[in-house]
Every structure is written in C-alpha cells, then in structure tokens.
Amino acid sequence: ACLGMETFVMGRCCGPLQMGSYQTTCVGCDACNGILSCQCEDAMHNLQPTSIPLSSCGSNITNCNGVLLCAGC
C-alpha cells in the first residue's frame, strides 16, 4: 500500500514533486518509491539523469550543474 498522497503507478508508489529551484531547469521528474528522479541541465545546458532520496531533503531541492542536492549548491 502507498502512503499519504502517493498513488500506485505501474508498480511504484508515486507522489507529488518536492518543491525547489530544480523545477526551472529539470524535466521529466517523478517522485516514486522515495526517490526524486529528473533530467537536469548542467552548466552547458545538457540534460543529465540524476536522482536524490526524498528522505534526505526537506522541501528545498536544487539543481547544481546537473546534480540534485538539498538546500543549495
């Protein structure tokens, strides 16, 4: 069973995206099974696959040169 606001999607429990500045430079994001996964722009504006465990962050995830990090670079 999925928790809270999560829904069961193709074998995974997925919920709403965490807040953060990453949303302006990342695409294709999903928050499933406790992990936020995106394609995020690096300094050269190339998309890089990246992910971060949601339990490690509060509500401020940042895209740092194609890598998702908590609370700034």
C-alpha positions in Angstrom: 0.0 0.0 0.0 1.2 3.5 -0.8 1.5 6.2 1.9 -0.1 9.6 2.3 -0.7 11.4 -1.1 1.1 8.7 -3.1 -0.7 6.7 -5.8 0.2 3.3 -7.2 1.5 3.8 -10.7 2.9 0.9 -12.8 4.3 -1.0 -9.8 5.6 2.1 -7.9 4.2 4.4 -5.3 4.5 7.9 -6.7 3.6 11.2 -5.1 3.8 15.0 -5.7 7.1 16.5 -6.5 9.2 18.2 -3.8 9.5 21.9 -4.0 12.7 23.6 -5.1 14.5 25.6 -7.7 15.4 22.5 -9.7 11.9 22.7 -11.2 13.0 25.6 -13.5 16.0 23.6 -15.1 14.8 20.0 -14.8 12.3 18.0 -16.9 10.7 14.5 -16.7 10.7 14.5 -12.9 8.9 11.9 -10.8 8.9 11.2 -7.1 8.4 7.4 -6.8 9.4 4.8 -4.2 11.0 7.6 -2.1 13.3 8.9 -4.8 13.1 12.1 -6.9 14.4 11.4 -10.4 14.8 14.0 -13.2 16.8 15.0 -16.2 18.5 18.2 -15.2 20.5 20.8 -17.2 24.2 21.1 -16.4 26.3 24.3 -16.9 26.4 23.6 -20.7 22.6 23.1 -20.8 22.9 19.4 -21.5 20.4 17.2 -19.7 21.8 14.8 -17.2 19.9 11.9 -15.5 20.0 12.5 -11.7 18.2 11.4 -8.6 18.1 12.0 -4.8 16.4 10.2 -1.9 13.4 12.3 -0.8 14.0 11.4 2.9 17.3 13.2 2.9 15.8 16.6 2.0 13.3 18.9 3.4 11.4 21.0 0.9 14.2 22.8 -1.0 15.9 20.7 -3.7 18.4 22.5 -6.1 19.8 21.5 -9.4 23.6 22.0 -9.1 25.2 21.6 -12.5 23.1 18.6 -13.4 23.0 17.1 -9.9 20.1 17.3 -7.4 21.2 18.4 -4.0 19.5 19.5 -0.8 19.3 23.2 0.2 21.6 24.8 -2.3 24.9 24.1 -4.1 
